[in-house]
Amino acid sequence: MTTNYEELEITSLPLASDKGFVALVSSFGVDPDSGDLTFMQRDGATAVIDLAAEFEQYGVASNLDLIARVIGRLSDIQVRDFALGTHTSESFETYWRMWHYLLQIAPEGFVAPVATLFATLAYERCDTPLAYRALDRATADAPGYSLTILLRRVFGSGWPSSAFAAMRIELHPKVTAGIFD
């Protein structure tokens, strides 16, 4: 799939700075020292699947609570890694629309996880320039974000996108077991 999406807009939309929306997203942020960490991780993983189902059914999502839950819960690395492995070749376009939209509305401090997820889809779509633009958004939001650094190395190495996708698919059951077992 070699399509150039250089014109695709990935900058923030006004909702990203709406005080009410920012507060709602922040309320779903994950504290790694919380006694409810397992609950929050499961809630986040389930929310990703539920939001994708909404995008699949309607082509867009309107449930701000669910949208905020996904963005907030992605602050947890386990939830982000779960989200990384959720799409298939059949659901690729649904996740493409979802991560693209969430990238545009993610508030400051919550952009990096969404941007890295979108970057992986752009890379799998063989649009490395767009993947790097998404990583630039992640870096601007969180300069030391570990997945951004790793993905820059992966993308820069010329590793085939099919090999990256295979690795992502292989790791997904392990991440899922870590959250739900």
C-alpha positions as CSV (number, residue, x, y, z in Angstrom):
1,M,0.0,0.0,0.0
2,T,2.0,3.0,-1.2
3,T,0.0,6.1,-0.9
4,N,1.5,9.5,0.0
5,Y,-0.3,11.3,2.7
6,E,2.0,14.2,3.0
7,E,-1.0,16.6,2.8
8,L,-2.8,14.8,5.6
9,E,-3.3,17.3,8.4
10,I,-2.1,16.1,11.8
11,T,-2.0,19.3,13.7
12,S,-4.3,20.0,16.7
13,L,-7.9,20.8,16.4
14,P,-9.6,23.3,18.8
15,L,-11.0,20.5,21.0
16,A,-7.4,19.6,22.0
17,S,-7.3,22.9,24.0
18,D,-10.9,22.9,25.3
19,K,-10.6,23.2,29.1
20,G,-13.5,20.9,29.8
21,F,-12.1,18.2,27.4
22,V,-8.6,18.6,28.7
23,A,-9.9,18.0,32.3
24,L,-11.9,15.0,31.1
25,V,-8.9,13.4,29.5
26,S,-6.7,14.2,32.5
27,S,-9.3,12.5,34.8
28,F,-8.5,9.2,32.9
29,G,-4.7,9.6,33.1
30,V,-3.0,6.6,34.7
31,D,-0.9,6.9,37.8
32,P,1.6,4.0,37.7
33,D,1.7,4.0,41.5
34,S,-2.1,3.6,41.8
35,G,-3.6,0.7,43.6
36,D,-6.1,0.5,40.8
37,L,-3.5,0.1,38.0
38,T,-4.8,-3.2,36.8
39,F,-8.3,-1.9,36.6
40,M,-7.2,1.2,34.7
41,Q,-5.2,-0.9,32.3
42,R,-8.1,-3.2,31.6
43,D,-10.4,-0.2,31.3
44,G,-8.1,1.4,28.8
45,A,-7.7,-1.7,26.7
46,T,-11.4,-2.2,26.6
47,A,-12.0,1.4,25.8
48,V,-9.7,1.1,22.8
49,I,-11.7,-1.8,21.4
50,D,-15.0,0.0,22.2
51,L,-13.9,3.2,20.4
52,A,-12.7,1.2,17.4
53,A,-16.1,-0.5,17.2
54,E,-17.7,3.0,17.2
55,F,-15.4,4.1,14.4
56,E,-16.1,0.9,12.5
57,Q,-19.9,1.3,12.8
58,Y,-20.2,5.1,12.3
59,G,-16.9,6.1,10.7
60,V,-16.4,8.6,13.6
61,A,-17.0,8.7,17.3
62,S,-19.1,11.1,19.2
63,N,-18.9,9.7,22.8
64,L,-16.5,12.3,24.4
65,D,-16.3,10.2,27.6
66,L,-15.0,7.2,25.6
67,I,-12.7,9.3,23.5
68,A,-11.2,10.9,26.6
69,R,-11.0,7.6,28.3
70,V,-8.9,6.2,25.5
71,I,-6.6,9.2,25.3
72,G,-6.1,9.4,29.0
73,R,-5.6,5.6,29.5
74,L,-3.0,5.6,26.7
75,S,-0.7,7.4,29.2
76,D,0.0,3.9,30.5
77,I,2.6,2.0,28.5
78,Q,0.7,-1.3,28.8
79,V,-2.4,0.2,27.4
80,R,-0.4,1.9,24.6
81,D,1.3,-1.4,23.8
82,F,-2.1,-3.1,23.8
83,A,-3.4,-0.5,21.3
84,L,-0.3,-1.0,19.1
85,G,-1.4,-4.6,18.4
86,T,-5.1,-4.2,18.1
87,H,-5.5,-3.5,14.4
88,T,-5.5,-6.2,11.6
89,S,-5.4,-5.8,7.9
90,E,-9.2,-5.9,7.9
91,S,-9.5,-3.2,10.5
92,F,-6.6,-1.0,9.4
93,E,-8.7,1.8,7.9
94,T,-10.9,2.0,11.0
95,Y,-7.8,2.3,13.2
96,W,-6.2,4.7,10.7
97,R,-9.3,7.1,11.0
98,M,-9.4,6.6,14.8
99,W,-5.7,7.3,15.6
100,H,-5.7,10.2,13.1
101,Y,-8.7,11.9,14.8
102,L,-7.3,11.2,18.3
103,L,-4.0,12.7,17.2
104,Q,-5.7,15.9,16.2
105,I,-7.7,16.2,19.5
106,A,-5.2,14.9,22.1
107,P,-4.4,17.6,24.6
108,E,-0.9,18.6,25.4
109,G,0.8,16.0,27.6
110,F,-1.3,13.2,25.9
111,V,-0.1,13.6,22.3
112,A,2.9,11.3,22.3
113,P,1.2,7.9,22.8
114,V,-1.4,8.7,20.1
115,A,1.2,10.1,17.7
116,T,3.4,7.0,18.0
117,L,0.4,4.8,17.4
118,F,-0.5,6.8,14.3
119,A,3.2,6.8,13.2
120,T,3.2,3.0,13.2
121,L,0.2,2.8,10.9
122,A,1.8,5.4,8.6
123,Y,4.9,3.3,8.5
124,E,2.9,0.1,7.9
125,R,1.3,2.0,5.0
126,C,4.8,2.7,3.7
127,D,4.5,6.4,4.2
128,T,7.7,7.0,6.1
129,P,7.5,10.8,5.7
130,L,4.1,10.9,7.4
131,A,5.4,8.5,10.1
132,Y,8.2,10.9,10.9
133,R,5.8,13.9,11.0
134,A,3.8,12.0,13.6
135,L,6.9,11.2,15.6
136,D,7.8,14.9,15.4
137,R,4.4,15.6,17.1
138,A,5.3,13.0,19.7
139,T,8.7,14.6,20.3
140,A,7.2,18.1,20.6
141,D,4.8,16.8,23.3
142,A,7.3,14.5,25.2
143,P,10.9,14.8,24.1
144,G,12.2,11.7,25.9
145,Y,9.2,9.5,25.1
146,S,10.8,6.0,24.7
147,L,8.6,4.7,22.0
148,T,9.3,7.7,19.8
149,I,13.0,7.1,20.2
150,L,12.7,3.4,19.4
151,L,10.4,4.1,16.3
152,R,12.9,6.6,14.9
153,R,15.6,3.9,15.0
154,V,13.3,1.3,13.5
155,F,12.1,3.6,10.7
156,G,15.6,4.9,10.1
157,S,17.0,1.4,9.8
158,G,15.0,0.6,6.7
159,W,13.3,-2.3,8.5
160,P,10.5,-3.5,6.2
161,S,7.1,-2.4,7.4
162,S,5.9,-6.0,7.0
163,A,8.5,-7.2,9.4
164,F,7.5,-4.5,11.9
165,A,3.8,-5.5,11.5
166,A,4.7,-9.2,12.1
167,M,6.6,-8.3,15.3
168,R,3.7,-6.1,16.5
169,I,1.2,-8.9,15.9
170,E,3.5,-11.5,17.6
171,L,3.8,-9.3,20.8
172,H,0.1,-8.5,21.1
173,P,-1.0,-11.7,22.8
174,K,1.7,-11.2,25.5
175,V,0.6,-7.7,26.2
176,T,-3.0,-8.7,26.3
177,A,-2.2,-11.5,28.8
178,G,-0.3,-9.0,30.9
179,I,-3.4,-6.8,31.2
180,F,-6.2,-9.4,31.4
181,D,-4.6,-12.4,33.2
